[in-house]
């Protein structure tokens, strides 16, 4: 039986960023200190990306990401690919309270009026 690969948005992003800068895997790995074979496996979705923020920041900078939002998105994609909610969101108690309503909404289940009001309030505050 053939294994099917899981969708790998981080690996695709990693590869596209590298190719956009015309970098080979070996060149990039010299800069980041990472193993080229494992880098290739991450790009192909064979291995999961690292989740440690300091490693991901080093990678983002080596790939030419300089804006805070670009680096944050890069880290978020890596961590979310492994089911890890970004730290800043984990610490937001108001956001955490609204997650059940959010999950029901994206599953096309109708949230209560109170839950919708709470989501709206949170979005306006954000």
N, CA, C and O atoms as CSV, one atom per row, in Angstrom:
chain,resi,resn,atom,element,x,y,z
A,1,UNK,N,N,0.838,-1.183,0.000
A,1,UNK,CA,C,0.000,0.000,0.000
A,1,UNK,C,C,0.879,1.241,0.000
A,1,UNK,O,O,1.800,1.347,0.810
A,2,UNK,N,N,0.609,2.173,-0.891
A,2,UNK,CA,C,1.397,3.385,-1.025
A,2,UNK,C,C,0.945,4.433,-0.013
A,2,UNK,O,O,-0.251,4.660,0.169
A,3,UNK,N,N,1.928,5.076,0.651
A,3,UNK,CA,C,1.600,6.133,1.603
A,3,UNK,C,C,1.252,7.406,0.849
A,3,UNK,O,O,1.869,7.732,-0.165
A,4,UNK,N,N,0.256,8.119,1.359
A,4,UNK,CA,C,-0.061,9.412,0.762
A,4,UNK,C,C,0.531,10.497,1.644
A,4,UNK,O,O,0.449,10.445,2.871
A,5,UNK,N,N,1.129,11.482,0.985
A,5,UNK,CA,C,1.739,12.575,1.719
A,5,UNK,C,C,0.682,13.557,2.189
A,5,UNK,O,O,-0.300,13.834,1.500
A,6,UNK,N,N,0.917,14.071,3.388
A,6,UNK,CA,C,0.084,15.112,3.944
A,6,UNK,C,C,0.408,16.423,3.226
A,6,UNK,O,O,1.549,16.641,2.818
A,7,UNK,N,N,-0.588,17.294,3.071
A,7,UNK,CA,C,-0.337,18.593,2.471
A,7,UNK,C,C,0.736,19.303,3.276
A,7,UNK,O,O,0.695,19.313,4.506
A,8,UNK,N,N,1.697,19.896,2.582
A,8,UNK,CA,C,2.863,20.455,3.240
A,8,UNK,C,C,3.029,21.921,2.869
A,8,UNK,O,O,3.884,22.249,2.047
A,9,UNK,N,N,2.245,22.800,3.447
A,9,UNK,CA,C,2.324,24.207,3.088
A,9,UNK,C,C,3.646,24.828,3.533
A,9,UNK,O,O,4.175,25.701,2.846
A,10,UNK,N,N,4.189,24.392,4.673
A,10,UNK,CA,C,5.470,24.950,5.108
A,10,UNK,C,C,6.581,24.546,4.152
A,10,UNK,O,O,7.388,25.388,3.755
A,11,UNK,N,N,6.637,23.279,3.777
A,11,UNK,CA,C,7.668,22.816,2.850
A,11,UNK,C,C,7.610,23.544,1.519
A,11,UNK,O,O,8.644,23.894,0.949
A,12,UNK,N,N,6.402,23.773,1.023
A,12,UNK,CA,C,6.227,24.505,-0.239
A,12,UNK,C,C,6.721,25.942,-0.076
A,12,UNK,O,O,7.432,26.459,-0.938
A,13,UNK,N,N,6.346,26.579,1.024
A,13,UNK,CA,C,6.791,27.958,1.280
A,13,UNK,C,C,8.306,28.009,1.394
A,13,UNK,O,O,8.943,28.898,0.828
A,14,UNK,N,N,8.885,27.065,2.119
A,14,UNK,CA,C,10.332,27.006,2.305
A,14,UNK,C,C,11.045,26.892,0.955
A,14,UNK,O,O,12.002,27.613,0.674
A,15,UNK,N,N,10.560,25.985,0.147
A,15,UNK,CA,C,11.169,25.770,-1.178
A,15,UNK,C,C,11.019,27.006,-2.053
A,15,UNK,O,O,11.980,27.424,-2.699
A,16,UNK,N,N,9.822,27.599,-2.083
A,16,UNK,CA,C,9.597,28.785,-2.915
A,16,UNK,C,C,10.464,29.963,-2.492
A,16,UNK,O,O,11.008,30.677,-3.335
A,17,UNK,N,N,10.591,30.164,-1.187
A,17,UNK,CA,C,11.457,31.253,-0.701
A,17,UNK,C,C,12.904,31.024,-1.127
A,17,UNK,O,O,13.587,31.949,-1.568
A,18,UNK,N,N,13.356,29.792,-0.992
A,18,UNK,CA,C,14.729,29.464,-1.382
A,18,UNK,C,C,14.948,29.675,-2.871
A,18,UNK,O,O,15.945,30.275,-3.274
A,19,UNK,N,N,14.026,29.186,-3.691
A,19,UNK,CA,C,14.167,29.320,-5.143
A,19,UNK,C,C,14.025,30.770,-5.595
A,19,UNK,O,O,14.699,31.195,-6.533
A,20,UNK,N,N,13.150,31.534,-4.930
A,20,UNK,CA,C,12.992,32.958,-5.271
A,20,UNK,C,C,14.302,33.720,-5.080
A,20,UNK,O,O,14.536,34.731,-5.743
A,21,UNK,N,N,15.135,33.249,-4.197
A,21,UNK,CA,C,16.415,33.899,-3.923
A,21,UNK,C,C,17.570,33.192,-4.636
A,21,UNK,O,O,18.739,33.500,-4.406
A,22,UNK,N,N,17.221,32.240,-5.503
A,22,UNK,CA,C,18.204,31.481,-6.290
A,22,UNK,C,C,19.280,30.840,-5.423
A,22,UNK,O,O,20.465,30.863,-5.756
A,23,UNK,N,N,18.843,30.267,-4.302
A,23,UNK,CA,C,19.766,29.598,-3.391
A,23,UNK,C,C,19.632,28.086,-3.532
A,23,UNK,O,O,18.527,27.555,-3.641
A,24,UNK,N,N,20.768,27.406,-3.528
A,24,UNK,CA,C,20.717,25.947,-3.484
A,24,UNK,C,C,20.511,25.536,-2.026
A,24,UNK,O,O,20.735,26.324,-1.107
A,25,UNK,N,N,20.093,24.321,-1.838
A,25,UNK,CA,C,19.929,23.817,-0.472
A,25,UNK,C,C,21.271,23.842,0.254
A,25,UNK,O,O,21.336,24.225,1.422
A,26,UNK,N,N,22.327,23.442,-0.420
A,26,UNK,CA,C,23.651,23.409,0.221
A,26,UNK,C,C,24.104,24.807,0.635
A,26,UNK,O,O,24.643,24.988,1.727
A,27,UNK,N,N,23.886,25.801,-0.236
A,27,UNK,CA,C,24.258,27.182,0.120
A,27,UNK,C,C,23.513,27.647,1.365
A,27,UNK,O,O,24.096,28.224,2.283
A,28,UNK,N,N,22.236,27.388,1.372
A,28,UNK,CA,C,21.402,27.819,2.484
A,28,UNK,C,C,21.789,27.110,3.779
A,28,UNK,O,O,21.806,27.716,4.850
A,29,UNK,N,N,22.092,25.838,3.666
A,29,UNK,CA,C,22.450,25.069,4.861
A,29,UNK,C,C,23.805,25.486,5.428
A,29,UNK,O,O,24.037,25.338,6.628
A,30,UNK,N,N,24.696,25.999,4.598
A,30,UNK,CA,C,25.962,26.536,5.118
A,30,UNK,C,C,25.669,27.749,6.001
A,30,UNK,O,O,26.306,27.942,7.037
A,31,UNK,N,N,24.715,28.549,5.589
A,31,UNK,CA,C,24.339,29.755,6.342
A,31,UNK,C,C,23.598,29.409,7.624
A,31,UNK,O,O,23.838,30.022,8.665
A,32,UNK,N,N,22.704,28.435,7.557
A,32,UNK,CA,C,21.847,28.127,8.710
A,32,UNK,C,C,22.432,27.064,9.629
A,32,UNK,O,O,21.991,26.913,10.768
A,33,UNK,N,N,23.429,26.326,9.135
A,33,UNK,CA,C,24.003,25.253,9.943
A,33,UNK,C,C,23.115,24.023,10.007
A,33,UNK,O,O,23.230,23.222,10.935
A,34,UNK,N,N,22.230,23.866,9.030
A,34,UNK,CA,C,21.306,22.741,9.016
A,34,UNK,C,C,21.756,21.715,7.989
A,34,UNK,O,O,22.430,22.059,7.019
A,35,UNK,N,N,21.390,20.470,8.196
A,35,UNK,CA,C,21.759,19.375,7.303
A,35,UNK,C,C,20.986,19.465,5.980
A,35,UNK,O,O,19.756,19.505,5.999
A,36,UNK,N,N,21.682,19.497,4.827
A,36,UNK,CA,C,21.007,19.617,3.533
A,36,UNK,C,C,20.002,18.490,3.244
A,36,UNK,O,O,18.946,18.722,2.656
A,37,UNK,N,N,20.346,17.283,3.663
A,37,UNK,CA,C,19.442,16.155,3.425
A,37,UNK,C,C,18.119,16.354,4.171
A,37,UNK,O,O,17.042,16.123,3.621
A,38,UNK,N,N,18.221,16.783,5.423
A,38,UNK,CA,C,17.010,17.012,6.205
A,38,UNK,C,C,16.224,18.219,5.694
A,38,UNK,O,O,14.993,18.223,5.725
A,39,UNK,N,N,16.938,19.237,5.228
A,39,UNK,CA,C,16.256,20.410,4.644
A,39,UNK,C,C,15.405,19.957,3.460
A,39,UNK,O,O,14.241,20.338,3.340
A,40,UNK,N,N,15.989,19.152,2.599
A,40,UNK,CA,C,15.269,18.629,1.438
A,40,UNK,C,C,14.035,17.836,1.875
A,40,UNK,O,O,12.967,17.947,1.272
A,41,UNK,N,N,14.196,17.042,2.919
A,41,UNK,CA,C,13.068,16.251,3.415
A,41,UNK,C,C,11.954,17.132,3.967
A,41,UNK,O,O,10.776,16.798,3.839
A,42,UNK,N,N,12.316,18.246,4.576
A,42,UNK,CA,C,11.294,19.180,5.074
A,42,UNK,C,C,10.563,19.814,3.893
A,42,UNK,O,O,9.337,19.921,3.903
A,43,UNK,N,N,11.311,20.231,2.883
A,43,UNK,CA,C,10.678,20.820,1.694
A,43,UNK,C,C,9.705,19.843,1.034
A,43,UNK,O,O,8.662,20.251,0.523
A,44,UNK,N,N,10.045,18.563,1.045
A,44,UNK,CA,C,9.203,17.548,0.410
A,44,UNK,C,C,8.119,17.002,1.321
A,44,UNK,O,O,7.285,16.207,0.886
A,45,UNK,N,N,8.120,17.422,2.581
A,45,UNK,CA,C,7.098,16.970,3.514
A,45,UNK,C,C,7.375,15.622,4.148
A,45,UNK,O,O,6.488,15.029,4.762
A,46,UNK,N,N,8.600,15.130,4.007
A,46,UNK,CA,C,8.972,13.850,4.595
A,46,UNK,C,C,9.253,14.029,6.096
A,46,UNK,O,O,8.915,13.165,6.905
A,47,UNK,N,N,9.869,15.150,6.452
A,47,UNK,CA,C,10.125,15.494,7.852
A,47,UNK,C,C,9.332,16.743,8.221
A,47,UNK,O,O,9.101,17.599,7.367
A,48,UNK,N,N,8.915,16.859,9.470
A,48,UNK,CA,C,8.251,18.088,9.898
A,48,UNK,C,C,9.286,19.197,10.094
A,48,UNK,O,O,10.461,18.912,10.326
A,49,UNK,N,N,8.863,20.444,10.005
A,49,UNK,CA,C,9.809,21.538,10.252
A,49,UNK,C,C,10.144,21.631,11.734
A,49,UNK,O,O,9.434,21.083,12.577
A,50,UNK,N,N,11.226,22.327,12.039
A,50,UNK,CA,C,11.503,22.559,13.457
A,50,UNK,C,C,10.414,23.466,14.032
A,50,UNK,O,O,9.755,24.198,13.294
A,51,UNK,N,N,10.232,23.415,15.333
A,51,UNK,CA,C,9.220,24.279,15.947
A,51,UNK,C,C,9.854,25.342,16.839
A,51,UNK,O,O,9.179,26.266,17.291
A,52,UNK,N,N,11.149,25.205,17.086
A,52,UNK,CA,C,11.827,26.181,17.950
A,52,UNK,C,C,11.943,27.521,17.242
A,52,UNK,O,O,12.436,27.620,16.119
A,53,UNK,N,N,11.478,28.533,17.929
A,53,UNK,CA,C,11.400,29.873,17.351
A,53,UNK,C,C,12.771,30.399,16.908
A,53,UNK,O,O,12.883,31.004,15.842
A,54,UNK,N,N,13.808,30.173,17.711
A,54,UNK,CA,C,15.125,30.715,17.358
A,54,UNK,C,C,15.661,30.104,16.060
A,54,UNK,O,O,16.301,30.796,15.268
A,55,UNK,N,N,15.407,28.829,15.841
A,55,UNK,CA,C,15.840,28.182,14.589
A,55,UNK,C,C,15.056,28.756,13.417
A,55,UNK,O,O,15.628,29.076,12.375
A,56,UNK,N,N,13.751,28.885,13.590
A,56,UNK,CA,C,12.915,29.403,12.502
A,56,UNK,C,C,13.253,30.853,12.166
A,56,UNK,O,O,13.196,31.245,11.000
A,57,UNK,N,N,13.602,31.646,13.166
A,57,UNK,CA,C,14.013,33.031,12.900
A,57,UNK,C,C,15.299,33.048,12.089
A,57,UNK,O,O,15.426,33.827,11.145
A,58,UNK,N,N,16.260,32.191,12.449
A,58,UNK,CA,C,17.518,32.102,11.702
A,58,UNK,C,C,17.247,31.714,10.246
A,58,UNK,O,O,17.829,32.287,9.324
A,59,UNK,N,N,16.360,30.738,10.049
A,59,UNK,CA,C,16.005,30.317,8.694
A,59,UNK,C,C,15.335,31.451,7.925
A,59,UNK,O,O,15.670,31.711,6.770
A,60,UNK,N,N,14.391,32.120,8.570
A,60,UNK,CA,C,13.659,33.208,7.907
A,60,UNK,C,C,14.625,34.293,7.436
A,60,UNK,O,O,14.520,34.781,6.311
A,61,UNK,N,N,15.550,34.661,8.290
A,61,UNK,CA,C,16.526,35.699,7.929
A,61,UNK,C,C,17.445,35.225,6.803
A,61,UNK,O,O,17.772,36.001,5.905
A,62,UNK,N,N,17.861,33.964,6.844
A,62,UNK,CA,C,18.709,33.412,5.779
A,62,UNK,C,C,17.968,33.387,4.445
A,62,UNK,O,O,18.583,33.452,3.381
A,63,UNK,N,N,16.632,33.292,4.516
A,63,UNK,CA,C,15.817,33.284,3.305
A,63,UNK,C,C,15.423,34.695,2.866
A,63,UNK,O,O,14.665,34.862,1.911
A,64,UNK,N,N,15.937,35.702,3.561
A,64,UNK,CA,C,15.713,37.086,3.156
A,64,UNK,C,C,14.479,37.731,3.745
A,64,UNK,O,O,14.107,38.826,3.323
A,65,UNK,N,N,13.837,37.100,4.695
A,65,UNK,CA,C,12.671,37.715,5.332
A,65,UNK,C,C,13.183,38.702,6.379
A,65,UNK,O,O,13.987,38.344,7.240
A,66,UNK,N,N,12.715,39.933,6.298
A,66,UNK,CA,C,13.199,40.945,7.234
A,66,UNK,C,C,12.066,41.616,8.012
A,66,UNK,O,O,12.258,42.061,9.143
A,67,UNK,N,N,10.899,41.682,7.401
A,67,UNK,CA,C,9.779,42.320,8.078
A,67,UNK,C,C,9.255,41.427,9.194
A,67,UNK,O,O,9.176,40.208,9.045
A,68,UNK,N,N,8.901,42.046,10.302
A,68,UNK,CA,C,8.413,41.299,11.467
A,68,UNK,C,C,7.218,40.412,11.103
A,68,UNK,O,O,7.143,39.265,11.545
A,69,UNK,N,N,6.289,40.933,10.303
A,69,UNK,CA,C,5.106,40.161,9.908
A,69,UNK,C,C,5.473,38.960,9.040
A,69,UNK,O,O,4.865,37.898,9.167
A,70,UNK,N,N,6.465,39.120,8.158
A,70,UNK,CA,C,6.904,38.004,7.316
A,70,UNK,C,C,7.513,36.889,8.167
A,70,UNK,O,O,7.245,35.707,7.949
A,71,UNK,N,N,8.330,37.282,9.130
A,71,UNK,CA,C,8.979,36.302,9.999
A,71,UNK,C,C,7.944,35.616,10.869
A,71,UNK,O,O,8.004,34.402,11.065
A,72,UNK,N,N,6.987,36.387,11.396
A,72,UNK,CA,C,5.934,35.795,12.231
A,72,UNK,C,C,5.113,34.790,11.430
A,72,UNK,O,O,4.807,33.707,11.929
A,73,UNK,N,N,4.752,35.137,10.195
A,73,UNK,CA,C,3.979,34.220,9.356
A,73,UNK,C,C,4.773,32.935,9.092
A,73,UNK,O,O,4.215,31.838,9.134
A,74,UNK,N,N,6.060,33.072,8.824
A,74,UNK,CA,C,6.934,31.927,8.582
A,74,UNK,C,C,6.923,30.984,9.791
A,74,UNK,O,O,6.778,29.772,9.637
A,75,UNK,N,N,7.077,31.545,10.980
A,75,UNK,CA,C,7.067,30.761,12.218
A,75,UNK,C,C,5.696,30.129,12.441
A,75,UNK,O,O,5.600,28.954,12.795
A,76,UNK,N,N,4.636,30.913,12.233
A,76,UNK,CA,C,3.277,30.402,12.421
A,76,UNK,C,C,2.997,29.200,11.525
A,76,UNK,O,O,2.434,28.203,11.979
A,77,UNK,N,N,3.386,29.291,10.263
A,77,UNK,CA,C,3.136,28.188,9.322
A,77,UNK,C,C,3.875,26.931,9.777
A,77,UNK,O,O,3.325,25.831,9.729
A,78,UNK,N,N,5.122,27.097,10.218
A,78,UNK,CA,C,5.902,25.938,10.685
A,78,UNK,C,C,5.252,25.302,11.900
A,78,UNK,O,O,5.096,24.083,11.962
A,79,UNK,N,N,4.872,26.129,12.865
A,79,UNK,CA,C,4.301,25.587,14.096
A,79,UNK,C,C,2.900,25.026,13.873
A,79,UNK,O,O,2.568,23.966,14.404
A,80,UNK,N,N,2.084,25.718,13.102
A,80,UNK,CA,C,0.730,25.230,12.838
A,80,UNK,C,C,0.743,23.924,12.058
A,80,UNK,O,O,-0.163,23.103,12.202
A,81,UNK,N,N,1.767,23.728,11.229
A,81,UNK,CA,C,1.857,22.474,10.469
A,81,UNK,C,C,1.999,21.268,11.398
A,81,UNK,O,O,1.761,20.129,10.994
A,82,UNK,N,N,2.388,21.532,12.644
A,82,UNK,CA,C,2.519,20.457,13.623
A,82,UNK,C,C,1.459,20.559,14.716
A,82,UNK,O,O,1.560,19.908,15.756
A,83,UNK,N,N,0.455,21.373,14.471
A,83,UNK,CA,C,-0.644,21.472,15.421
A,83,UNK,C,C,-0.354,22.337,16.632
A,83,UNK,O,O,-1.042,22.233,17.647
A,84,UNK,N,N,0.649,23.184,16.539
A,84,UNK,CA,C,1.011,24.051,17.661
A,84,UNK,C,C,0.427,25.435,17.423
A,84,UNK,O,O,0.716,26.074,16.411
A,85,UNK,N,N,-0.388,25.892,18.353
A,85,UNK,CA,C,-0.968,27.231,18.269
A,85,UNK,C,C,0.123,28.226,18.661
A,85,UNK,O,O,0.791,28.033,19.677
A,86,UNK,N,N,0.314,29.290,17.872
A,86,UNK,CA,C,1.345,30.275,18.201
A,86,UNK,C,C,1.222,30.779,19.641
A,86,UNK,O,O,0.124,30.966,20.165
A,87,UNK,N,N,2.388,30.994,20.262
A,87,UNK,CA,C,2.463,31.350,21.675
A,87,UNK,C,C,1.637,32.579,22.036
A,87,UNK,O,O,0.933,32.583,23.046
A,88,UNK,N,N,1.723,33.627,21.207
A,88,UNK,CA,C,0.992,34.852,21.527
A,88,UNK,C,C,-0.513,34.608,21.553
A,88,UNK,O,O,-1.235,35.261,22.306
A,89,UNK,N,N,-0.988,33.676,20.739
A,89,UNK,CA,C,-2.414,33.354,20.737
A,89,UNK,C,C,-2.783,32.469,21.918
A,89,UNK,O,O,-3.881,32.585,22.461
A,90,UNK,N,N,-1.879,31.589,22.317
A,90,UNK,CA,C,-2.135,30.726,23.473
A,90,UNK,C,C,-2.320,31.556,24.744
A,90,UNK,O,O,-3.075,31.176,25.638
A,91,UNK,N,N,-1.632,32.678,24.814
A,91,UNK,CA,C,-1.665,33.511,26.012
A,91,UNK,C,C,-2.798,34.526,26.026
A,91,UNK,O,O,-2.968,35.245,27.011
A,92,UNK,N,N,-3.576,34.597,24.952
A,92,UNK,CA,C,-4.681,35.548,24.866
A,92,UNK,C,C,-5.959,34.875,25.371
A,92,UNK,O,O,-6.635,34.162,24.629
A,93,UNK,N,N,-6.273,35.112,26.635
A,93,UNK,CA,C,-7.409,34.440,27.271
A,93,UNK,C,C,-8.745,34.781,26.601
A,93,UNK,O,O,-9.620,33.920,26.510
A,94,UNK,N,N,-8.914,36.013,26.136
A,94,UNK,CA,C,-10.161,36.388,25.448
A,94,UNK,C,C,-10.315,35.613,24.147
A,94,UNK,O,O,-11.406,35.148,23.815
A,95,UNK,N,N,-9.225,35.478,23.423
A,95,UNK,CA,C,-9.262,34.726,22.169
A,95,UNK,C,C,-9.584,33.259,22.432
A,95,UNK,O,O,-10.413,32.670,21.737
A,96,UNK,N,N,-8.943,32.676,23.418
A,96,UNK,CA,C,-9.153,31.261,23.744
A,96,UNK,C,C,-10.630,31.002,24.055
A,96,UNK,O,O,-11.175,29.972,23.659
A,97,UNK,N,N,-11.276,31.930,24.762
A,97,UNK,CA,C,-12.701,31.766,25.095
A,97,UNK,C,C,-13.574,31.700,23.846
A,97,UNK,O,O,-14.610,31.034,23.852
A,98,UNK,N,N,-13.169,32.380,22.779
A,98,UNK,CA,C,-13.999,32.427,21.569
A,98,UNK,C,C,-13.721,31.281,20.601
A,98,UNK,O,O,-14.462,31.108,19.633
A,99,UNK,N,N,-12.685,30.507,20.834
A,99,UNK,CA,C,-12.332,29.446,19.893
A,99,UNK,C,C,-13.438,28.423,19.644
A,99,UNK,O,O,-13.634,28.033,18.493
A,100,UNK,N,N,-14.171,27.968,20.660
A,100,UNK,CA,C,-15.237,27.008,20.342
A,100,UNK,C,C,-16.243,27.557,19.330
A,100,UNK,O,O,-16.662,26.835,18.425
A,101,UNK,N,N,-16.631,28.816,19.472
A,101,UNK,CA,C,-17.563,29.417,18.505
A,101,UNK,C,C,-16.911,29.521,17.127
A,101,UNK,O,O,-17.557,29.274,16.108
A,102,UNK,N,N,-15.645,29.884,17.102
A,102,UNK,CA,C,-14.928,29.984,15.839
A,102,UNK,C,C,-14.880,28.632,15.131
A,102,UNK,O,O,-15.135,28.540,13.931
A,103,UNK,N,N,-14.548,27.578,15.893
A,103,UNK,CA,C,-14.476,26.239,15.298
A,103,UNK,C,C,-15.825,25.793,14.745
A,103,UNK,O,O,-15.899,25.214,13.662
A,104,UNK,N,N,-16.873,26.061,15.481
A,104,UNK,CA,C,-18.208,25.689,14.986
A,104,UNK,C,C,-18.544,26.473,13.717
A,104,UNK,O,O,-19.136,25.934,12.782
A,105,UNK,N,N,-18.163,27.738,13.695
A,105,UNK,CA,C,-18.443,28.577,12.527
A,105,UNK,C,C,-17.736,28.034,11.286
A,105,UNK,O,O,-18.349,27.922,10.224
A,106,UNK,N,N,-16.460,27.698,11.411
A,106,UNK,CA,C,-15.749,27.200,10.232
A,106,UNK,C,C,-16.176,25.792,9.845
A,106,UNK,O,O,-15.880,25.329,8.743
A,107,UNK,N,N,-16.871,25.111,10.749
A,107,UNK,CA,C,-17.437,23.788,10.419
A,107,UNK,C,C,-18.867,23.926,9.902
A,107,UNK,O,O,-19.559,22.927,9.703
A,108,UNK,N,N,-19.298,25.141,9.689
A,108,UNK,CA,C,-20.659,25.450,9.222
A,108,UNK,C,C,-21.725,25.073,10.245
A,108,UNK,O,O,-22.852,24.738,9.881
A,109,UNK,N,N,-21.370,25.129,11.508
A,109,UNK,CA,C,-22.344,24.934,12.577
A,109,UNK,C,C,-22.666,26.313,13.137
A,109,UNK,O,O,-21.773,27.140,13.321
A,110,UNK,N,N,-23.917,26.551,13.400
A,110,UNK,CA,C,-24.333,27.882,13.795
A,110,UNK,C,C,-23.969,28.186,15.257
A,110,UNK,O,O,-24.409,27.484,16.167
A,111,UNK,N,N,-23.145,29.258,15.478
A,111,UNK,CA,C,-22.853,29.664,16.851
A,111,UNK,C,C,-24.032,30.454,17.431
A,111,UNK,O,O,-24.902,30.926,16.699
A,112,UNK,N,N,-24.037,30.585,18.747
A,112,UNK,CA,C,-25.094,31.358,19.406
A,112,UNK,C,C,-24.872,32.846,19.174
A,112,UNK,O,O,-23.785,33.262,18.772
A,113,UNK,N,N,-25.895,33.640,19.426
A,113,UNK,CA,C,-25.802,35.103,19.285
A,113,UNK,C,C,-24.711,35.645,20.196
A,113,UNK,O,O,-23.950,36.525,19.793
A,114,UNK,N,N,-24.625,35.132,21.420
A,114,UNK,CA,C,-23.609,35.591,22.367
A,114,UNK,C,C,-22.200,35.296,21.838
A,114,UNK,O,O,-21.298,36.124,21.963
A,115,UNK,N,N,-22.024,34.121,21.250
A,115,UNK,CA,C,-20.716,33.763,20.721
A,115,UNK,C,C,-20.336,34.655,19.540
A,115,UNK,O,O,-19.180,35.055,19.409
A,116,UNK,N,N,-21.297,34.961,18.693
A,116,UNK,CA,C,-21.033,35.859,17.563
A,116,UNK,C,C,-20.666,37.244,18.080
A,116,UNK,O,O,-19.717,37.861,17.595
A,117,UNK,N,N,-21.419,37.735,19.070
A,117,UNK,CA,C,-21.125,39.047,19.640
A,117,UNK,C,C,-19.719,39.087,20.239
A,117,UNK,O,O,-19.002,40.077,20.090
A,118,UNK,N,N,-19.334,38.016,20.908
A,118,UNK,CA,C,-18.002,37.941,21.518
A,118,UNK,C,C,-16.914,37.945,20.441
A,118,UNK,O,O,-15.885,38.598,20.612
A,119,UNK,N,N,-17.127,37.225,19.335
A,119,UNK,CA,C,-16.178,37.226,18.229
A,119,UNK,C,C,-16.060,38.610,17.618
A,119,UNK,O,O,-14.951,39.070,17.345
A,120,UNK,N,N,-17.168,39.275,17.402
A,120,UNK,CA,C,-17.163,40.626,16.837
A,120,UNK,C,C,-16.399,41.583,17.745
A,120,UNK,O,O,-15.584,42.382,17.284
A,121,UNK,N,N,-16.673,41.491,19.024
A,121,UNK,CA,C,-15.990,42.343,20.011
A,121,UNK,C,C,-14.483,42.113,19.953
A,121,UNK,O,O,-13.706,43.068,19.947
A,122,UNK,N,N,-14.079,40.872,19.910
A,122,UNK,CA,C,-12.656,40.544,19.866
A,122,UNK,C,C,-12.013,41.079,18.588
A,122,UNK,O,O,-10.907,41.618,18.632
A,123,UNK,N,N,-12.690,40.935,17.460
A,123,UNK,CA,C,-12.153,41.432,16.193
A,123,UNK,C,C,-11.999,42.944,16.205
A,123,UNK,O,O,-11.016,43.476,15.689
A,124,UNK,N,N,-12.964,43.636,16.791
A,124,UNK,CA,C,-12.884,45.106,16.866
A,124,UNK,C,C,-11.751,45.558,17.765
A,124,UNK,O,O,-11.108,46.572,17.492
A,125,UNK,N,N,-11.498,44.816,18.837
A,125,UNK,CA,C,-10.420,45.167,19.759
A,125,UNK,C,C,-9.050,44.913,19.159
A,125,UNK,O,O,-8.088,45.626,19.445
A,126,UNK,N,N,-8.974,43.861,18.303
A,126,UNK,CA,C,-7.691,43.439,17.716
A,126,UNK,C,C,-7.133,44.438,16.790
A,126,UNK,O,O,-6.063,44.222,16.222
